[in-house]
Amino acid sequence: MEKIILKALALAGFKNAEEITRVISSTPNPRIAAEMILGVFEPTVLDPETRYRKHKYDSHKEFVEVLEIDDLANTVKYNVFNQNTKWVYYLTQEDKEAGIYHDTKKSSLNYYDSGSVSTNGYTVNERTDTVESFYQSYTNDICVDKILEITAAWDVHSIPKEAVAL
């Protein structure tokens, strides 16, 4: 690729094409750097309808909103939205199946199981990742209307069974 960039710069009339090629080669995304210098770069445009994405694996209960794509640095800045959860304890299998749990663990009791349950609200964390890694983890098959439904449900989420006080 370096030869192609060197030739393109020479053909474009740059007298110091070799030095420019060395600078381009040291950037995170040499192809984009060369396009910028040659004046043919077209930045990635964030379409408002596809700025939201979800994790490719259903086990992750999260979605993301792409904030910015830096083509030259080869990075994506995005917010990760996760529903809030809390850790609870179940005395019996029947309690677990019925959603009856205890908020705190008491050492005098033997618990059947423990786990997390959804609670009201959600958290938002900003992250930055490489473009390749981001696209490997997230898919864009989610629409803005679905995101609004999810966040509305997370905000007013109520637990079906109240925590049982000991």
N, C-alpha and C positions, 0 to 999 in steps of 0.2 A: 504494500500500500504506500510505503514511503516513496517508492519510485514514481508512482502515479501522481502523488501530491507534488513531488519535485518537478515533474514534467508539466503539470497543470500550472504551477506557479511561474515557471519559466515562460510558458506560452502566454500567460497573462501579463508578462512584461516585468515581473519582479526581478531586480538585479541581485538581490540577496536571497534567492530562492532556497539555497542550502541551509542558511541560518534560520529562515522562517520554518522550513521543514523540521528542523531539530526542535524548535519551540512547539510546533504543532504536535510532534510525536510525544512530547512530555505532558500533554493534557490528558485528562481522563477519557476524553472522547475525540480522538484525532480526526475522525471523519467530519464531525460537526465543526471543529476548529478550522479545518481546511475549507469547508463550505462557507463559513463566516468570512474568512479572508478573501475568498474568491467572489463573494457577493451573491452566492446562490442558495444561502441558507434560508429555510422556511421553518420557523419555530413551531413546536408542538402546540396546538391550540386545545385548551380544555373545553370540551363541549358541556354546557351546563346540564344537559340531559344524561350524560354518562360519567359525571364526576364521582358518583358513588359506586362502590364496588363491594363485593362480599368475599369472604374467605372461601377458597375452593373446597374446603373440607367442612362438612356439616357439623362436626364436633366443636367447631369454634363459633360461639355465639357473638359475633362481632361483624361490623361493617366499617368501611372507611370512606372518607371524603378526600379526594385528591385536591390539594391546595395549590401545588406548583410543580412543574416539571422543569428542571434545569438541564437542558440538552447538553451543554458544554461540560458540566460536572457529572453528567450521566446519573442524576439523582432525582428522586421523587419525594416531595414533602407532602405528608398526609396526616389527617386526624383519624385515630382509631376510636370507635364508639363501642363500649361494652356495657351491658346491663349490670347494675349492681347486684351482688349476691351476699349471702351471709352463711356461715357454717352452722349446721344444726345437728342434733343427736336424736336417734330413734330408739325407743325402748324395745319394740318388737317389730317383727316383719309386718304385722297388720297395721301398726302405727305408720310405718313407712309407706305402705300402699295407700293408706287413708290420708297421708299428708299431715299426720299429727307428730309434732316434734318438740324438742326442748332447745331453747336458745343457748343455755349454758350447760356445761358438763359437771356433774357432781361425782366426786370420787366414791361415794357410797353406793352408786348404782352401776349395774352392768348393762351397757348399751348394746343393742343388736347391731346398729350401724350408724354411720354419720355421713354427711354430705352437704352440698351447698344448695340453697334455694334462692330463687329470684326475689329481689326486693324492689322497692320503688326507686326510680331514677336510673341514671347511667353516668359513666365517666367518659371523659374525652381526653386522649393523650396524643400529643403531636409526635410524629416520628419521621425520620428520613431514611431512605433506603436506595440501593441502586435500582435503576430502571428494570434490569433483568430480574432481580430478586423480587421486586414488587409484582411484576407481571406473572411470575411463577406462583406467587402466593394468592393473588386476588384476581377475580374474574368480574366482568362488568355486566353480568346478566341480572341486574337489579335496577329498578327504576326509581325516580324521585318520589312518586306516589307511595311506593312500598316502604321507602325510608321514612316518610312522614307517618305511615301507619305504625311502623315498628317503634319509633321514638314516642309517639303518643301512647302506645300500649305500655312502654317502659315507664313513662311518667306517672301513669295512673294505675300501675300494676298493683293488684291487691292479692295477698296470699289467701287461698281458699279456706284454709283451716288456721285458726289463731294458734299461736304457740301456747302449749300447755304449761302452765306454771306448776312447779313442784312444791 
